[in-house]
Amino acid sequence: MLQFIDTHTHLYDEAFLGEEDDAVRRATDAGVGRMIVPDIDSSTRESMFSFTRRHPSVTFPCLGLHPTSVKEDYQEELDKIFQCEETGIKAIGEIGLDFYWSTEFVSQQQEALRAQLDLAARRDLPVIIHSRESTKAILDILEDFRGRGLRGVMHAFSGSIETFRQIERLGDWLVGIGGVLTYKKASIAETVKDIPLERILLETDSPYLTPVPFRGKRNESAYIPFIAERLAIIKGCSLEQVASQTSTNAETLFNI
């Protein structure tokens, strides 16, 4: 059986309440033997760690403050991250900027992002970047960190090939490709033709962004092969090549 890595899954989300372990079993049965599990904020962090502790060597935790969780108390949230002593952290994420849902805390989001990028640089960890309606602002901030060894993935990448090339110039950056790739008229399907397979990671973002043929239902890591199959068709390569190269990419970036 081909082996895949889901580089972005929230199987500890309340959408899986009571079914988390079954979701892991379904994923491993589908050949998705390892999963990167991003953090959101302190309200769900212990649930995340409890989940990843139950599945060592299969699920790998991250640490970060999601931009939509940045509010008035963002400094307190950051302090909890800086003070966290959990071992086995594989990335700082999910972090970034989101100007789609709200622009009320734009400056706070930017400050939180800078603080967490600094933490990643100091701890020599990759980052998982969330970007929505905020590409230029994120690129400007990443430019300020050029030369500090930052590396990571642009989660749920949906930009143009021009945007990808801008990201490439900033250092060792990959793009996360998920279920949107399987949607009709998805622009990323055209863009991904020109993105080298060596720069691509597979992800589900479960329970969100479910791929065809399950669109409209809860997403889960077991659906990674459907994304991989679509990517192989678009790239004109074998499914084996997609599985092997994207897994190598993930192993290298996240040190798993």
PEPE-V324925 format. One record per run of one state. SS is the DSSP state (a for helix, b for strand, c for the rest). FROM is the first residue (numbers start at 1). LEN is the number of residues. If there is no record, write none. Layout:
<<SS,FROM,LEN> <SS,FROM,LEN>>
This chain:
<<c,1,3> <b,4,3> <c,7,2> <b,9,1> <c,10,4> <a,14,3> <c,17,3> <a,20,10> <c,30,2> <b,32,6> <c,38,4> <a,42,13> <c,55,4> <b,59,3> <c,62,1> <b,63,1> <c,64,3> <a,67,3> <c,70,4> <a,74,10> <c,84,7> <b,91,8> <c,99,7> <a,106,18> <c,124,2> <b,126,7> <c,133,2> <a,135,10> <c,145,6> <b,151,4> <c,155,6> <a,161,8> <c,169,3> <b,172,6> <c,178,1> <a,179,4> <c,183,5> <a,188,7> <c,195,2> <a,197,3> <b,200,3> <c,203,3> <b,206,1> <c,207,14> <a,221,15> <c,236,3> <a,239,16> <c,255,2>>
